Amino acid sequence: MSLTAALAIGFVLLIVFWGVGTATRFLPWVKGHLRIAEADFVLALVLLFGLSVMAVYAGVAAIVGAFLAGMTLGESADKRVHELTSGAAELLVPFFLVNIGLQLDPKVFLDPVALVPALAIFVAAVLSKFFGSGLGAWRLGRRDAIKVGIGMIPRGEVGMVVAQIGLSFGVIPQPIYAAVVFMSVMTTVVAPPLLKWAYRD
């Protein structure tokens, strides 16, 4: 356990402190030796999947490697890479959401033992994001702080990914998985009308 923790922490720190500089220097050199179309996008995908696999072997979730890949390329990726990435996301996100839904058993919400924690987690998620982010932006003024707090309420795909991983490994039961999915969906649903209220004249 201690070895796994050390590998995971070392992997994250290595990418955080040296990843951006290495990518800035190394990727242009690799691109210059490749004779393929959309070389920047191909290299971004290779880095994405490569760090995701390395993250799994280091003892953390693949999503951590994907996040670190995005952080590494944040300063060097050009507009074309962002455009192609957006297209790939629009294609793949529906499959991801369908997979989340297929693993959800709606019947768990018929049991108050599962419904009450789901509502409690939802309320806690809304209040913690609203007050935490709002207080952090308080120097902008009360109205802007409220807007920032509301805008930060949605908790989307990351929470679902973590819950899905926990469910697949048997770490969390179906009621907890359902509660997390419910919280992620509902925080995304309530934010737009609240933002409309916050931006009223």
N, C-alpha and C positions, 0 to 999 in steps of 0.2 A: 504493500500500500504506500509506504513512504517513497519507494523508488518510483512508482507511478506518479505520485504527486510532484516529485522533483523533476521528472521528465516533462510533465505537463507545464509546470511553471517555467522551466528552462526553455521549452519550445516557444511559449508565448513571449517571454522576455527577449529571446533571440530575434524573433520576427519584428517585435515592436522597436527595438533599438537599432537593428542593422538592416531590417528588411527594405525600408524606403530607399536608403542610400545605395544598397546593393542593386535594387531594381533599376534605379535611375542610371547607374553606370553599366550594368550588365545587359539589360534588355535591349537597348539600342544596338549593342554589338551583335547580339544574337539576331536581331531583326535584319541587320545588314548582310548576314550570311544566309538568310532564308529567301527562297525564290517562290513564294506562295502569295496568293491574294489575301488581303486582310491579315497581314502578319501580326499586327498589334493585337487584334482580337483573338487570334489563335494563341499567341503567347499568354494573353490574359486568361484564357480558358485552361491552358496547361498549368499556369500558376495556381489558378483556382482549385482545380482538381488535385494537383500535387500537394498543396498545403492542406487540403481537406483530408487526404489519405494520411499525410504525416501527422495531422492532429489526432486522428483515430488511433494510430500506432503509439502516439505520445500519451494517450490516456484521456483525451478530451473529445468532445463531440465534433463531428465534421463541420458543423456550422461555425465553430470557432476558427477553424482553418480558412473557411470561406470569408469570414469577416476580416481576418488578418490579410488575406489576399487583396480584398478591396481596399483596405487601409494602405497596403504597400503600393498599390497602383494609383492611389488617389491623386498624387501629384504628377504622375507621368502619363496617365491615360489621356488620349485626346478625345475630341468631340465625336469622332467616328466610332470609337470603342464604346462610348456611352450610348450612342444610337443603336448599335448592334446588340448591346447588352439589354437595352430596353425591349427590343424586339424579341430576344430570347426569353426574357422574363414574361412578356405578354403571352408567349406560347406555353410556357411551363407552369406558370402560377395556377391556372385552372386545374391542372392535373394534381398539383400539390393540395389544393383545397378540397378536391374530390376525395383524395386519399385520406385527408383529415376527417371528412364527413363519414366515410365508409367505416372508420374505426370508432365512430361515436354511436352509442346506443341511446336514443332519445328516451327510452323507457325509464332510465335512471332518474329523470326529473319528476317522475310520478311519485317518487319516494321523498318525503320531506327531509329525510336524513341526508339526501344528496342535494335537494333543492336549496335548503337553507344555507349550507356552506357556499354554494355557487353564488347566491345573492350576496352573501357576506364578502366573498372574495371580490366580486364586481364592485361593491361599494368601496371597499378598501383600495382597490386599484384606482378608481376615479378620484377619491379624496387624496390619496398619496401623491398621484401625479399632479393634480391641480394645485395643491398647497405647496408641494415641494418645488415644482417648476415656477409657480407664481411668486413664491417668496424669493426665489433666486433672481427673478426679473423685476423685483419690486422697485429698484432704482429707476426703471423706465417710466414709472408712474402707475397708479392704481389700475387704470383702464387697460394699459398695455400689459401689465402683469396678469390681469384676468385673461386676456386673449392668449398669452403665452401658456398659462396654466391649462386652459381648455384645449389649446392646440396640442398639448403634450399628452392628453388623456388616452388616445388610442394605444393599445398594446396589441400589435398584430401578429405577424407570422413567427417571430422569434419565440414567443410564448407557446405557440402551437407546436413548433418544432421540438422544443424542450419537452413538452408534455407527450408528444408522440414518441420521442426517444425513451422517456420513462415508461410509457405503456408497453412498448415493444420489448423492453428488458424486464418487465414485470416489477418495476420499482414502485409504480403507482397503480392503484386500482382504477377501474372504469369510472366510478363516481368522481374521483379527483380529476381524471382526464376530462370528463364532461364539464366539470366546473371551470377548468382552465380554458377550454374552448369557448364556453359560454362567456367568460370574462373577456376574452380576446375579441369575440364578435361584438358583444354589446358595447364595449368601450369604443369600438370603431363606429358603431351605429349612433351612439348618443352625441359624439363630438360635433358632427356637422350642424345639427340644430342649435346646439349650445354656442357654436362659433357664430352662427347667424344672429343669435341674440346678442352676443358680445360686440358684434360690429354694427349693431343698430345705431341709427343717428340719434 
